[in-house]
Amino acid sequence: MARWVAIVGLLTFVFCCPAVNAADHHQSATSSIVSKRVYESAKASVGKEMWKGYGLDSGTLGCAAALCNVLKKSGVDNVSSPLVTAVRRQLLSSKLGCSERIVRDGEGQEINDDVLLKECQPGDILLAFNEPPSKLNGGASAHCGIMGQSTHVFTNDWNNGIWTDVDIHQMFDYYPYVRLLRLGSRESTRSH
């Protein structure tokens, strides 16, 4: 009898675990596919004025508009706002699925590279705010971009409105609230 229980237990394990792993793999693969498209689109946009088409007079406050245009180039078409907080809401309600990771939650003088690199992958959307993201954070009170390799971020340069590749510390340390959004997934993680 014990032998049959062991066999049934083994068969249950063998037949149940691949289904769970397949589901996890599908979610991870979807996230990887979307992230890769977003990363490639961000990289291909460097040197261009990506902020146009949102009624802005210049690109100095055009980070969200630029982000939307880069995402649209990658096939993510449910974002359309020159306001970072509105883009965040649109992404979090995306049909693709979107998870949010907290890199900074009001503390610290600069972004912790160890926390960032533990949480991010190229193609993640980086959002930074002066106040918690539930507040309006209009104008220069927020900034956004797309993660590149290591601590590099593709973002709209507020000096000239050109989509550029910069080290995260150059433009994002100023903001005490920093979030990473990953399209193609639904889980949510909190890190400090």
C-alpha positions in Angstrom: 0.0 0.0 0.0 2.8 2.4 0.9 4.4 1.7 -2.5 1.2 2.7 -4.3 0.9 5.9 -2.2 4.5 6.8 -3.2 3.8 6.1 -6.9 0.6 8.2 -6.9 2.5 11.0 -5.1 5.3 10.9 -7.6 2.9 10.8 -10.6 1.0 13.8 -9.1 4.2 15.7 -8.7 5.4 14.9 -12.3 2.1 15.8 -13.9 1.2 18.9 -11.8 4.6 20.6 -11.6 5.1 21.0 -15.3 1.8 22.8 -15.6 2.8 25.3 -12.9 6.2 25.8 -14.4 4.7 26.2 -17.9 2.4 29.0 -16.7 5.3 30.7 -14.9 7.5 30.3 -18.1 4.7 31.7 -20.3 4.4 34.8 -18.0 8.2 35.2 -18.0 8.4 34.7 -21.7 5.7 37.2 -22.4 7.4 39.8 -20.1 10.7 39.1 -21.9 9.2 39.5 -25.3 7.5 42.8 -24.5 10.6 44.1 -22.6 12.9 43.2 -25.5 10.6 45.1 -27.9 10.5 48.1 -25.6 14.2 48.1 -25.1 15.0 47.9 -28.8 12.5 50.7 -29.6 14.1 52.9 -26.9 17.6 52.2 -28.2 16.6 52.9 -31.8 15.0 56.3 -30.8 18.2 57.8 -29.3 19.0 61.1 -30.9 15.4 61.9 -31.9 12.8 64.3 -30.7 10.3 61.7 -29.5 8.1 64.1 -27.5 6.2 65.6 -30.4 2.4 65.1 -31.0 1.1 66.0 -27.5 0.5 69.8 -27.8 3.8 70.7 -26.0 5.6 73.8 -27.0 9.0 72.2 -26.5 10.6 69.0 -25.3 11.9 70.3 -22.0 8.9 68.8 -20.2 8.3 66.1 -22.8 9.4 62.9 -21.0 6.0 61.3 -20.7 5.1 62.2 -24.3 8.4 60.8 -25.5 7.9 57.6 -23.5 4.5 57.2 -25.0 5.8 57.5 -28.5 8.7 55.1 -27.9 6.2 52.6 -26.4 3.9 53.0 -29.4 6.9 52.2 -31.7 7.3 48.9 -29.7 3.6 48.0 -30.1 2.3 49.2 -26.7 -0.5 51.5 -27.9 -2.6 52.1 -24.8 -0.5 55.0 -23.5 -1.2 58.5 -24.5 -0.4 61.4 -22.1 2.2 64.1 -21.4 1.8 63.5 -17.7 3.9 60.8 -16.0 1.2 59.9 -13.4 -1.4 59.4 -16.1 1.1 57.2 -18.1 1.6 55.1 -14.9 -2.1 54.5 -14.5 -2.5 53.6 -18.2 0.4 51.1 -18.0 -0.9 49.5 -14.7 -4.2 48.9 -16.4 -2.7 47.6 -19.6 -4.2 44.5 -21.2 -0.6 43.2 -21.5 -0.4 43.0 -17.7 2.0 45.2 -15.8 3.8 44.8 -12.5 5.2 47.6 -10.4 8.4 47.4 -8.3 9.4 50.0 -5.8 13.0 51.1 -6.0 12.7 54.1 -3.6 9.8 55.1 -1.5 10.8 58.6 -0.2 14.1 57.7 1.4 17.7 58.0 0.6 19.8 60.6 -1.2 20.4 58.7 -4.4 19.1 55.5 -6.1 20.6 52.4 -4.6 22.3 50.5 -7.5 22.0 47.2 -5.7 18.2 47.5 -5.3 17.8 48.8 -8.8 19.9 46.0 -10.5 18.1 43.4 -8.4 14.7 44.5 -9.6 15.2 45.8 -13.1 15.7 44.4 -16.6 16.3 46.2 -19.9 12.9 47.4 -21.2 11.4 48.1 -17.8 9.7 51.5 -17.5 11.3 53.8 -14.9 9.1 56.4 -13.3 10.3 59.0 -10.7 8.3 61.4 -8.6 8.9 64.3 -6.1 5.8 63.2 -4.2 4.2 59.8 -3.9 2.9 58.6 -7.3 -0.7 58.9 -6.1 -0.3 62.7 -6.2 -0.4 64.7 -9.4 3.4 65.4 -9.8 2.9 67.6 -12.8 5.6 69.4 -14.9 9.2 69.0 -13.5 7.9 67.1 -10.5 8.2 63.7 -12.3 10.4 62.1 -14.9 10.4 58.8 -16.8 12.4 56.6 -19.1 13.1 53.0 -20.1 15.8 50.9 -18.5 18.8 50.1 -20.7 21.8 47.9 -19.7 23.0 48.1 -16.0 22.2 51.6 -14.6 21.6 53.2 -18.0 18.2 54.7 -18.9 16.8 55.9 -22.2 14.9 59.2 -21.5 13.9 62.5 -22.8 16.7 65.1 -22.0 15.0 68.0 -20.3 17.7 70.3 -21.6 17.0 69.9 -25.3 14.1 67.4 -25.8 16.3 64.7 -27.4 15.8 61.1 -26.5 19.1 60.0 -25.0 20.9 57.2 -23.1 22.2 58.4 -19.7 23.3 56.9 -16.4 20.3 56.8 -14.0 22.1 59.0 -11.4 22.4 61.8 -13.9 18.6 62.5 -14.1 16.8 60.4 -11.5 18.6 60.7 -8.1 16.7 64.0 -7.6 13.4 62.1 -7.2 12.6 60.4 -3.8 9.9 58.1 -5.3 11.1 55.7 -8.0 9.1 52.9 -9.6 9.8 50.2 -12.2 7.0 48.9 -14.3 7.3 45.7 -16.2 4.9 45.0 -19.1 3.7 41.5 -19.7 3.4 40.5 -16.1 1.0 40.9 -13.2 3.0 40.3 -10.0 3.8 43.2 -7.7 6.9 43.5 -5.5 8.0 45.9 -2.9 11.6 46.7 -2.4 13.3 49.3 -0.3 
